[in-house]
Amino acid sequence: MKIKRREFITASAAGVGGMMFGYWGSASVIKSPKYDPFEIVSLGKTGIKASRISLGTGYKGWKRSSNQTRLGKEKFERLIRESYERGVRMFDMADLYGSHPYLTPALKGIPRSEYVILSKIWFRPRGLPEDERPNADIVVQRFLKELKTDYIDIVLLHCTVSPNWPKEQERYLETLAKLKEKGIIRAHGVSCHTLEALNAAANESWVDSVNARINPYGVSMDGPPEKVVPILKKIHQSGKGVVGMKIVGEGKFRNDMEKLNNSIQFVLNLGCVDVMTVGFEKIEELDDFAERVRQISRKTG
């Protein structure tokens, strides 16, 4: 794929020191590498350590199906295994995605302590085949069976939107806290889908970790970056873990070299996002993203 002169100039203005062809887009920045995409990082003060890149499993997820599960058992499990072999040590799953049953077979023979499982409870109407929304103790027990594990590292309430979610979902909060005390889960928190819900997460002591949508363009986010970033910094400064979602703009930056590079660099440089979760559908996408992370340097001055 040839690089247009306009694209090269635009990229150079952003600090490009050279060029690299990749799977997504036509090129990525090259400068002094400062980032290891598979570095093991702390997720806030949860005590949980995960790889800088997490494999998301819910692109276009709904009613226990996603683009990842629609790959079929063989291809999806191979994607999980090859991601682990590359260095991914965190897998972002959810009841809504239907991705639980694929993980353990894909990682057969690997000690459970070697990877982090994050999953999410869908408490909202619609979205799942059944109408019933039982309490977290029942749901998490099913998760354990589907994942064939004795514990889950992180369990989130999926897609919180209300500014009053801590009060409205008090039953879930209390039950998840008890499960944490028993060691059945290691941390609990929320996946936020509005600015108000994100702000509530920043002020809620129950929250251990937050999944938040972040990129420099406000694409598929809870609000513009100038409003989201201060809340994420507050969340992170309080010791909560932060997992960044929508780094690729829900897939919208896949073929836009400039936006993809800028988004990765923006998120890396924030200093308040511990882990980036991306719904890769091919191992080549992970390889390309990882190489971009390696080559992007912090802007100074």
N, C-alpha and C positions, 0 to 999 in steps of 0.2 A: 504494500500500500504506500503510495507516494505522499509525502507531506507537503501540503501547500505552503507557499512562502508566508502567507498571512498567519497560518497556524504556528509556523516556526517563530515568527516575530513575536506573536502574542505569548507563546510559551517562554521565549527568551526574556521578555519583560518581567515575567514572574520568577526569574532566577534560574533559568535552564543553563546548565553548563555543558550539555551534550544531549544526545538522543538515544532512545532505546525503543525498539519495536515491541509491541505487546499484543495480547489477545483482545483487550478492550481499547478502542481508539487506535490512533496511529503512532503515538509516541508518549513518552513520559519524561519527567525531569531527571537529570543526573547531576548530582553535586556530591559533596562529601557525605557518605552514608552515616547517619547517626541513629537510625532506628532499626531494631531487629523486629520483624513482623511477628516472630514466634517467641519473643522474650516472655518469660513468666513474670507477670506483674501482680501486684496486690490489688484486690478489689475493695477499695476503701479500707476500712478497719474491720472487715468481716472475718479476717483470718483466712479467707479463700484466695488462692492464687491461680491465675488462669493465663492462657496465652493472650498476647495483645490482639490477635485476630480470633474471633469466634465464628464457627460455621452456623449460620442461620438456616433453619429448615422450614420456613413458613412463607416463602415468596408466593403471593397470591393464595394465601391460606384461608380456608373456609370449610366448615362442616367436615373436619378431620381429613382434609386433603390439601395439598399444596403442589407447587411446581416440582418440589423435590420428591414428594411421594409419588407424583405422577410419572416420574422417571421409571418407576417399577422397582421391585425389590433388589434385583441384581445391580442395576446402575446406581441406585441411591446408596446401597450399602457399600459399594465400591468407592463412591464419592466420600462417604464418611471415613472409610478406612484409609484412603489415600490422603485425606485431609489430616488425619492423625499422623500418618507417616511423614507428612511435610512439617509437622510441628504444632498443629492445632490441638489445644488441650481443653477447649470449652465448646460445648454443643448447645445451641439455643433452640429449645423445643417448646411445644405447647400442645394442649389437648385439642385446640382449634385446628392444628396442622395435621394431626394424625401421625406424627413422626416418631412417637415413642417406640413402637415395636421394631424399628429398623436399627436402633443404636447398638444394643448389646450384641446381636449377631454380627454386626459389622466390626465390632471391637473384640471379638472372641479371642481369648488368650491374653488380653491386656488387663493388668490389675485395675480394679475399680478406682483405686486411689490415684491413678495416673491421669484422670481426666475429670472435668467438671461438667455436671449436668445442670442446666437451667431449664425450668419448665414453668408453665403459666396455667392458672385456673381461669376458665371462661365462665364468668358469673352473669353475663348479660343475656337478655332474651335473644332468640335466634342464634345463628352461628354454628350450633351443634345439631345433630340429627334429632336428639330427644329434647323435650321441653323442661324436664326436671333439672334443678340446679341444687344438688345436695351440698351439705357443708363440707369444709375442707378436709375433715378427717376421712370421710368416705371417698372423696375425690383423690386425695393423695395416696390412699391405700390402693386404689386402682392404678394410679400412675406407677407405683412401686412394682406391681405385677406386670404391667406393660413393659417397663424398663428392665425388669428382672434384676432389681437392685434392692439393697437394704435401706438406702438413704438417698435423698436428693439434695444436692448442694444448695440450690436456690429455687424457691417457689415464689412466683409473682402473681398478683391479681392482674389479669390481662385486660388491657384497653380501658384504663380508668379515665373518665372524662369529667366527672362531677367535682366541683370544688369542695364538696362535702363528703367525698368518698370515705374518709376515715370513720365518720359516724355512720354513714349508710351501710357500710360493709363491716361493721363492728364484729359481727358474728365470725366472719372469716378471719379478721385480725386476731381475735382471741384464740381461735382454734389453731391457727398457724403458729402463734406464740407457744402454745402448749406442745405442738409437734416439734418445735425447735428445742424446747426444754428436754424432750425425750430423745433428741438426737436423730429423729426421723428426717428432719430437714436441718440444714446448717444456717440458712439465712432466708429472710422473707422480704418482700417489697412489692413494687408495682411497676407496670409498664404503662407509661402515660401517653395520652393522646389529646390533651388540651393543655393550654398554658395554665389554666386554673388548677387542673389536677396535678400538674408538675409543681406548681407553687405549694400546693397542699402537701406534696411529698417532701418538699424541702423543710416544712415545718412540723412534720410528724415524726416523733421519736421512734415509733414502731418500725419505721422503714430502715432496712439494712442496705438495700440496693435498688437502683432505679434503672429501667431501660427507657432511654429518651431519644427522640428523633432529633438529629443534628446534622446540618451541612451549612455551607456559607450562603446558600441561595434561598433558604426557607421553603424548599420543595418537600412536600409531604411532611411538614413539620407542624408543631403546635403553635407556632408564631414565628415572627421574624427573628433572625439570629441575635439581633441586639436586645431582644427581650428574653430569649431562651438562655443565652450564655450566662448572664448574671445569676439566673436561678440554678443552672448546673454548677456554677462555681460555689454557690452557697451550699448546695447539696454535698459536693465533694469536700468542702472545707469542714463540714460537720462530721466527716468520717464515713459517710455513706458511699457505697460503690456506685459507679456510673458506667453503664454499658451504652455506647452510642449506636443508634440504629439509623437507617436511611442515609448512610454515608454516600451511597451511590444514587440517592434521590429516588428510592424505590425503583431502581433500574433505569431511570431517565438519563443518567450520565454515562451509561455503558459505552456509547459510541461518540462521546464528546470528550476528547482528550483534555482540553483545557479545564472543563468543569470537574472532571474526575480527579485530576491532579490537584486542583485547587481545594477540592473538598477534603481529600486525604490530608493535605498539608495543614489546612485549617483546623481539622479535628485533632491532629497530632499536636499542634502547637497550642491548643487551648490549655492544656495542663490539668484539665478536670475530667477528662474522659479516660477511664482505665482500659476499657476493652472496646473494640469495634466489632460489631456483629454484622455479617453480610450474607445474604442468601445466594451463595454461589450455586450454580447449576452444573458447572463443569469444572474439573480440576484445573483446566487451563485458566479459568477466571481467577481462581485462588492464586495460582502461580504468578499471574500478571499483577494482581493486586499486591501480593507480597513483595514483588520486585519494586513496585512503585514506592511502597513504604520504605524499603531499604535505601532508595535513592533520594528521597526527599529530605532536605535538611531544614533545620529551624531558621526562620528569618530573624535577623538581628538588626538592631539599630532603628 
